[in-house]
């Protein structure tokens, strides 16, 4: 029962993911690094935007790269994909975090690794919940109405409605 996701749905999914992440992780980051909420929110939004742009660029490049390889190592492709994406994002986010929050590179690295450990379960839970909700919505949309169930007697539902 899988249905193709439109570009609109993919954009909505990313915006929901990032919006919820910002609303959850900005206060947590502010509390952990003992910085004002505004500073933490600006940094979180900046990293979110960077992650979306980096994700688009990295996924485009990675898609081209793996299109030339065999399909036999699909799981390894996903592991390499995840590690490559996160490594690139960390290399971008650490200097930005250190500069914005006025901390050392080591502190920014430890903070980013800590957030990464928290972000992995968030990512898993978000996409799992999104897929379950989407599946229910698609099922409800594709569920036949009573008039579609019995094409030989479409007037039966009208008769039943009149009785009520």
C-alpha positions as a Markdown table, in Angstrom:
| # | Residue | x | y | z |
|---|---|---|---|---|
| 1 | Unk | 0.0 | 0.0 | 0.0 |
| 2 | Unk | 3.0 | 2.3 | -0.4 |
| 3 | Unk | 2.2 | 5.5 | -2.2 |
| 4 | Unk | 4.7 | 7.8 | -3.7 |
| 5 | Unk | 5.5 | 11.0 | -1.7 |
| 6 | Unk | 5.1 | 14.3 | -3.6 |
| 7 | Unk | 7.6 | 17.1 | -3.4 |
| 8 | Unk | 5.1 | 19.1 | -1.4 |
| 9 | Unk | 4.9 | 16.2 | 1.2 |
| 10 | Unk | 8.7 | 15.9 | 1.4 |
| 11 | Unk | 9.1 | 19.6 | 2.0 |
| 12 | Unk | 6.3 | 19.5 | 4.6 |
| 13 | Unk | 8.0 | 16.5 | 6.3 |
| 14 | Unk | 11.4 | 18.2 | 6.5 |
| 15 | Unk | 9.8 | 21.4 | 7.8 |
| 16 | Unk | 7.9 | 19.5 | 10.5 |
| 17 | Unk | 11.0 | 17.6 | 11.5 |
| 18 | Unk | 13.2 | 20.7 | 11.7 |
| 19 | Unk | 10.5 | 22.8 | 13.4 |
| 20 | Unk | 9.8 | 20.3 | 16.1 |
| 21 | Unk | 13.6 | 19.8 | 16.5 |
| 22 | Unk | 14.2 | 23.5 | 17.0 |
| 23 | Unk | 11.3 | 23.8 | 19.5 |
| 24 | Unk | 12.6 | 20.8 | 21.5 |
| 25 | Unk | 16.4 | 21.3 | 21.3 |
| 26 | Unk | 16.7 | 25.1 | 21.6 |
| 27 | Unk | 15.6 | 25.2 | 25.3 |
| 28 | Unk | 17.7 | 22.1 | 26.0 |
| 29 | Unk | 20.8 | 23.5 | 24.4 |
| 30 | Unk | 20.2 | 26.8 | 26.2 |
| 31 | Unk | 20.0 | 25.0 | 29.5 |
| 32 | Unk | 23.0 | 22.7 | 28.8 |
| 33 | Unk | 25.4 | 25.5 | 27.7 |
| 34 | Unk | 24.0 | 28.1 | 30.1 |
| 35 | Unk | 23.4 | 30.6 | 27.4 |
| 36 | Unk | 20.3 | 32.8 | 26.7 |
| 37 | Unk | 17.5 | 31.0 | 24.9 |
| 38 | Unk | 17.7 | 33.5 | 22.0 |
| 39 | Unk | 21.3 | 32.6 | 21.3 |
| 40 | Unk | 20.6 | 28.9 | 21.4 |
| 41 | Unk | 17.6 | 29.3 | 19.2 |
| 42 | Unk | 19.5 | 31.3 | 16.6 |
| 43 | Unk | 22.2 | 28.7 | 16.5 |
| 44 | Unk | 19.7 | 25.8 | 16.3 |
| 45 | Unk | 17.9 | 27.5 | 13.4 |
| 46 | Unk | 21.2 | 28.1 | 11.7 |
| 47 | Unk | 22.3 | 24.5 | 12.1 |
| 48 | Unk | 18.9 | 23.4 | 10.9 |
| 49 | Unk | 19.1 | 25.4 | 7.7 |
| 50 | Unk | 22.7 | 24.2 | 7.2 |
| 51 | Unk | 21.5 | 20.6 | 7.7 |
| 52 | Unk | 18.8 | 21.1 | 5.1 |
| 53 | Unk | 21.1 | 22.6 | 2.5 |
| 54 | Unk | 23.9 | 20.1 | 3.3 |
| 55 | Unk | 21.4 | 17.3 | 3.1 |
| 56 | Unk | 20.2 | 18.4 | -0.3 |
| 57 | Unk | 23.7 | 18.8 | -1.6 |
| 58 | Unk | 25.1 | 15.6 | 0.0 |
| 59 | Unk | 22.1 | 13.5 | -1.0 |
| 60 | Unk | 22.4 | 14.7 | -4.6 |
| 61 | Unk | 26.1 | 13.9 | -4.7 |
| 62 | Unk | 25.7 | 10.6 | -2.9 |
| 63 | Unk | 22.9 | 9.6 | -5.3 |
| 64 | Unk | 25.1 | 10.1 | -8.3 |
| 65 | Unk | 28.0 | 8.3 | -6.6 |
| 66 | Unk | 26.0 | 5.2 | -5.7 |
| 67 | Unk | 24.3 | 5.0 | -9.0 |
| 68 | Unk | 27.5 | 3.7 | -10.4 |
| 69 | Unk | 27.9 | 0.9 | -7.8 |
| 70 | Unk | 26.3 | -2.5 | -7.4 |
| 71 | Unk | 23.0 | -2.8 | -5.5 |
| 72 | Unk | 24.4 | -5.8 | -3.6 |
| 73 | Unk | 25.7 | -3.7 | -0.6 |
| 74 | Unk | 22.5 | -1.7 | 0.1 |
| 75 | Unk | 23.0 | -1.7 | 3.9 |
| 76 | Unk | 26.6 | -0.6 | 3.6 |
| 77 | Unk | 25.5 | 2.2 | 1.3 |
| 78 | Unk | 23.1 | 3.5 | 4.0 |
| 79 | Unk | 25.8 | 3.2 | 6.7 |
| 80 | Unk | 28.3 | 5.2 | 4.6 |
| 81 | Unk | 25.5 | 7.6 | 3.7 |
| 82 | Unk | 24.6 | 8.3 | 7.3 |
| 83 | Unk | 28.3 | 8.6 | 8.4 |
| 84 | Unk | 29.2 | 10.9 | 5.6 |
| 85 | Unk | 26.2 | 13.1 | 6.2 |
| 86 | Unk | 26.8 | 13.4 | 9.9 |
| 87 | Unk | 30.5 | 13.9 | 9.5 |
| 88 | Unk | 30.0 | 16.8 | 7.1 |
| 89 | Unk | 27.4 | 18.4 | 9.3 |
| 90 | Unk | 29.6 | 18.1 | 12.4 |
| 91 | Unk | 32.5 | 19.6 | 10.5 |
| 92 | Unk | 30.3 | 22.6 | 9.6 |
| 93 | Unk | 28.5 | 22.9 | 12.9 |
| 94 | Unk | 31.4 | 22.8 | 15.3 |
| 95 | Unk | 33.2 | 26.0 | 14.2 |
| 96 | Unk | 29.8 | 27.8 | 14.0 |
| 97 | Unk | 28.8 | 26.6 | 17.5 |
| 98 | Unk | 32.2 | 27.5 | 19.0 |
| 99 | Unk | 32.0 | 31.0 | 17.5 |
| 100 | Unk | 28.4 | 31.7 | 18.2 |
| 101 | Unk | 28.3 | 30.4 | 21.8 |
| 102 | Unk | 31.9 | 31.6 | 22.5 |
| 103 | Unk | 33.3 | 28.2 | 23.5 |
| 104 | Unk | 36.3 | 26.2 | 22.6 |
| 105 | Unk | 36.3 | 23.7 | 19.7 |
| 106 | Unk | 36.6 | 20.8 | 22.2 |
| 107 | Unk | 33.5 | 22.1 | 24.1 |
| 108 | Unk | 31.6 | 22.6 | 20.8 |
| 109 | Unk | 32.7 | 19.1 | 19.7 |
| 110 | Unk | 31.5 | 17.5 | 22.9 |
| 111 | Unk | 28.2 | 19.5 | 22.8 |
| 112 | Unk | 27.7 | 18.4 | 19.2 |
| 113 | Unk | 28.4 | 14.8 | 19.9 |
| 114 | Unk | 26.0 | 14.9 | 22.9 |
| 115 | Unk | 23.3 | 16.5 | 20.7 |
| 116 | Unk | 24.0 | 13.8 | 18.0 |
| 117 | Unk | 23.4 | 11.1 | 20.6 |
| 118 | Unk | 20.0 | 12.7 | 21.5 |
| 119 | Unk | 19.1 | 13.5 | 17.9 |
| 120 | Unk | 19.4 | 10.0 | 16.7 |
| 121 | Unk | 16.5 | 8.7 | 18.8 |
| 122 | Unk | 14.5 | 11.8 | 18.0 |
| 123 | Unk | 15.1 | 11.2 | 14.2 |
| 124 | Unk | 14.0 | 7.5 | 14.6 |
| 125 | Unk | 10.9 | 8.4 | 16.6 |
| 126 | Unk | 9.9 | 11.3 | 14.4 |
| 127 | Unk | 10.1 | 9.3 | 11.1 |
| 128 | Unk | 8.5 | 6.2 | 12.7 |
| 129 | Unk | 5.5 | 8.3 | 14.0 |
| 130 | Unk | 5.3 | 10.2 | 10.7 |
| 131 | Unk | 5.2 | 7.0 | 8.7 |
| 132 | Unk | 2.5 | 5.5 | 11.0 |
| 133 | Unk | 0.4 | 8.6 | 10.8 |
| 134 | Unk | 0.8 | 8.9 | 7.1 |
| 135 | Unk | -0.1 | 5.2 | 6.6 |
| 136 | Unk | -3.4 | 5.8 | 8.6 |
| 137 | Unk | -4.2 | 8.9 | 6.5 |
| 138 | Unk | -3.5 | 7.2 | 3.2 |
| 139 | Unk | -5.6 | 4.2 | 4.3 |
| 140 | Unk | -8.5 | 6.4 | 5.3 |
| 141 | Unk | -8.3 | 8.3 | 2.0 |
| 142 | Unk | -8.2 | 5.0 | 0.0 |
| 143 | Unk | -10.9 | 3.3 | 2.1 |
| 144 | Unk | -13.9 | 2.7 | -0.1 |
| 145 | Unk | -17.1 | 4.5 | 0.8 |
| 146 | Unk | -20.3 | 2.5 | 1.2 |
| 147 | Unk | -21.6 | 3.6 | -2.1 |
| 148 | Unk | -18.4 | 2.2 | -3.8 |
| 149 | Unk | -18.8 | -1.1 | -2.1 |
| 150 | Unk | -22.0 | -2.0 | -3.9 |
| 151 | Unk | -22.0 | -0.7 | -7.4 |
| 152 | Unk | -25.1 | -2.8 | -8.4 |
| 153 | Unk | -27.3 | -1.0 | -6.0 |
| 154 | Unk | -26.2 | 2.6 | -5.4 |
| 155 | Unk | -29.7 | 3.6 | -4.3 |
| 156 | Unk | -29.5 | 1.4 | -1.2 |
| 157 | Unk | -27.4 | 4.0 | 0.7 |
| 158 | Unk | -29.9 | 6.7 | -0.3 |
| 159 | Unk | -32.8 | 4.6 | 1.0 |
| 160 | Unk | -31.0 | 4.0 | 4.3 |
| 161 | Unk | -30.3 | 7.8 | 4.6 |
| 162 | Unk | -34.0 | 8.6 | 4.1 |
| 163 | Unk | -35.1 | 6.2 | 6.8 |
| 164 | Unk | -32.9 | 8.0 | 9.3 |
